């Protein structure tokens, strides 16, 4: 009986020690990484992106925002091509665009490309700014205020961390044109290399309803050739 009690006591001690050495997080703890560190890594990773496929989607009506949706490819050196739905020169334009060598070429549903000075369009909407390290997504990531890591989620087919925060209008205007107030912003950052997969900017709607602008990046650093239309 004495030996049995000794053995039971020894087994209980081993169990307690094993439990105390467990790698599992304590009850009520969080295994999510620090938001500030994630954003710093994401900003650095964004500065290294040479090219990407992008989509921009406006959800709701937003005063001062001429673009409704856009999708295409862009490069770090300021070239871009794709499709856009936006208000241009007082009319709704839906068609293709090529932005290269400080000129923009637009093509509607009929006819060929028309060449315009790039500033005529980029003052309203400049998709190439997304990869600009000084005013694009890298700059926004580096200047998010009061960030918080909310969750680990699957986004656009990638394992990501969801980080929320606040961004000033001066910072976010490079990513979303027409923003005239500070905004709430959410980023989804890849778990493996911290590159941004998606950003969602909450913007006051013109009809007093919630509105947002979503920007996604994919095919990062996939070779892209952008030249002026023949």
Buried (B, 14 or more C-beta within 10 A) or exposed (E): EEEEEEEEEEEEEEEEEEEEEEEEEEEEEEEBBEBBEBBBBBBBBBBEBEBBBBBBBBBBEBEEBBBBBBBBBBBBEBBBBBEBBBBBEEEEBEBBBBBBEEBBBBBEEEEEBEEBEBEEBBEBBBBBBBBBBEBBBBBBBBBBEEBEBBEEEEBEEBEBBBBBBBBBBEBBBBBBBBBEEBBEBBBBBBBEEBBBBBBBBBBBBEEEEEBBBBBBBBEBEEEBEBEBBE
